[in-house]
Structure formats: C-alpha cells, structure tokens
C-alpha cells in the first residue's frame, strides 16, 4: 500500500496533455512572444548601457570636484602671497640703504604701510578698530580690563590692539578696555 501512495498517479489525461506539441495555430503566438522577449532584452541592454554611462559620468564629476577642492585649498593663499611680495621687496630695499636719514626711513615705512594696506584690502582683510564709546561686541572685541569711566557701561574706553576680520570671519578680536558699570 505504501508503494502505491508514493507513486504518482497515472492519470491518462495528464499524460496526453504533456505529450501534445504546440498546434500550428499556437506557433505564431510563440513567435510573437519570442519577438517581445527579444525586444525587451534589447531595451534592457540599452537601459543598462545608459545607466552605466550615467554612473560613470557621475563618478567623473565627483572626481573633478574633489580635484578642484584640493587645488583651491592648495592655492588659497596664492593671491595674498602675490600681494605680500612687493611689501617684502620694499622692506628689503629699505635695509639696503647705506646712510638712511630719519626722514627717508619714515617715508619708506609709510609707503610700505600703504602697500600692506592695499594688499589687505584686495584680500578682504578688514581692520576691527572700535571707536571710544562704541558698544562692546563680544564677537569682535576682547575686553581685557574694566575701568571706571564717565561713559555708559560695557562700552569701549580704549583700543589696545586692532582686530582683523577676513571677509565676515574674525581672525583676531580687537583688544580693548571697557567701561565698568557704576
């Protein structure tokens, strides 16, 4: 009995259907399906090719952007350095003068300072020089002492050292004394 249960049933209808080949009427339908399959495979290959090209282009753009950023970091100081070279030249020329007079030294220092200020302006290096009585700004000023003064509390009394900003970023705060609250 177990042998009969484990064997597949031999239904004559099932055997006949398996042995039957496609009839001539079904043959065009099969060729239509094969044509659709070929067309779909061709479309898939085309889409895969387009995807691979787009992926490669994206990687090329990313690589070029990384190279551009690396170059920007490497040469960021180039324009500032170009502006500073004439200042250095002027200082070296001043030291080469055999018998400088006080007047010629002062004139040379003033010209060199003008060159330096011009270099700072071209490279957006801005002085932070608060006026006496100006409100103390902790983003731009560093108060090192509170002194009694006739002016309003927490205002600048005196500037001990100028500060500097590069564009909108603080490079060095102005060192100031501030008015003490009464």
Secondary structure, DSSP 8 states (H G I E B T S, - for coil): -HHHHHS----HHHHHHHH----HHHHHHHHHHHHHHHHHHHHHHHHHHHHHHHHHHHHHHHHHHHHHHHHHHHTTTHHHHHHHHHHHHHHHHHHH-SS--HHHHHHHHHHHHHHHHHHHHHTTEEEE---TT-B--TTTEEEEEEE--SS-TTBEEEEEE-EEEETTEEEE-EEEEEE---
